[in-house]
Amino acid sequence: MIRMSKFLLAPPIAFLMFLLLSLGLSKVTGLFAAKGKFSVGKTKAYACGEEVIDQKILPDYSMFFPFAFFFTIMHVVTLIVATDPSGISPISVLYLLVAVTAIFILFRR
């Protein structure tokens, strides 16, 4: 016989419970939402009560690539070296050398 605590922890049952909970919460909070397409303040930015002038912001992603590349290199090298069953093997050393070279190339002036 399945105990109730085990039954409620089964993934499909837990998923359905959280799905129903989130749908109910969505319906309850929807009662407090601004209604209509042209409600006052519905499309305005919220800044803790401060009036914000609408403006288009174009973020600069020029520094995103170096940081993303750096973290990708570090994570892959860490994964390869840490999961090498023979300790430090030639492939691990190769990965480390390539990573160091890539980091020097990435942050050169």
C-alpha positions in Angstrom: 0.0 0.0 0.0 1.3 3.4 -0.9 1.5 5.8 1.9 0.0 9.3 1.4 3.4 11.1 1.9 5.0 9.0 -0.8 2.0 9.5 -3.1 2.2 13.3 -2.8 5.9 13.3 -3.5 5.5 11.4 -6.8 6.7 13.7 -9.6 3.4 13.7 -11.6 1.3 14.3 -8.5 3.6 17.1 -7.2 3.6 18.7 -10.7 -0.2 18.7 -10.8 -0.4 20.1 -7.3 2.0 23.0 -8.1 0.3 23.6 -11.5 -3.1 23.9 -9.8 -1.5 26.1 -7.1 0.0 28.4 -9.6 -3.2 28.6 -11.7 -5.1 29.5 -8.6 -2.6 32.1 -7.6 -2.7 33.6 -11.1 -6.5 33.9 -11.0 -6.5 35.5 -7.5 -3.8 38.0 -8.4 -5.5 38.7 -11.7 -8.4 40.2 -9.7 -6.1 43.0 -8.6 -4.5 43.7 -12.0 -5.3 46.8 -14.0 -8.1 46.0 -16.4 -8.4 47.1 -20.0 -6.1 48.0 -22.8 -5.8 51.7 -21.9 -5.6 51.6 -18.1 -3.7 54.5 -16.6 -0.2 53.4 -15.6 -0.5 49.9 -16.9 2.4 50.3 -19.4 4.5 52.8 -17.4 7.7 51.7 -15.8 7.6 51.3 -12.0 10.4 53.1 -10.1 9.3 53.1 -6.5 6.8 55.9 -7.1 9.3 58.1 -9.0 8.1 59.5 -12.3 10.2 58.0 -15.0 10.5 59.7 -18.4 10.1 57.1 -21.2 13.2 56.7 -23.3 14.7 54.0 -25.4 17.8 52.4 -23.9 20.2 50.6 -26.2 22.5 48.5 -24.0 26.1 48.0 -25.0 27.0 44.3 -25.2 30.6 44.8 -26.3 31.9 43.4 -23.0 29.5 40.5 -22.9 31.4 38.2 -25.3 34.7 38.3 -23.5 33.1 37.4 -20.1 30.9 34.7 -21.6 33.9 33.3 -23.5 36.0 33.4 -20.3 33.4 31.6 -18.2 32.8 29.0 -20.9 36.5 28.2 -21.2 36.9 28.0 -17.4 33.9 25.7 -17.0 34.9 23.3 -19.8 38.5 23.1 -18.6 37.3 22.6 -15.0 34.9 19.8 -16.1 37.6 18.0 -18.2 40.4 18.3 -15.6 38.1 17.4 -12.6 36.5 14.4 -14.2 39.8 12.9 -15.7 39.9 9.5 -14.2 43.7 9.2 -14.5 44.5 12.4 -12.7 46.5 14.8 -14.8 46.7 13.2 -18.2 48.1 14.6 -21.5 44.6 15.6 -22.6 44.1 17.5 -19.3 47.4 19.3 -19.8 46.5 20.1 -23.4 43.2 21.6 -22.2 44.9 23.7 -19.6 47.5 25.0 -22.1 44.7 25.9 -24.6 42.7 27.6 -21.9 45.7 29.7 -20.7 46.5 30.7 -24.3 42.8 31.6 -24.9 42.7 33.7 -21.7 45.9 35.5 -22.8 44.4 36.2 -26.2 41.1 37.3 -24.8 42.6 39.8 -22.3 45.5 41.2 -24.4 45.8 44.9 -24.8 
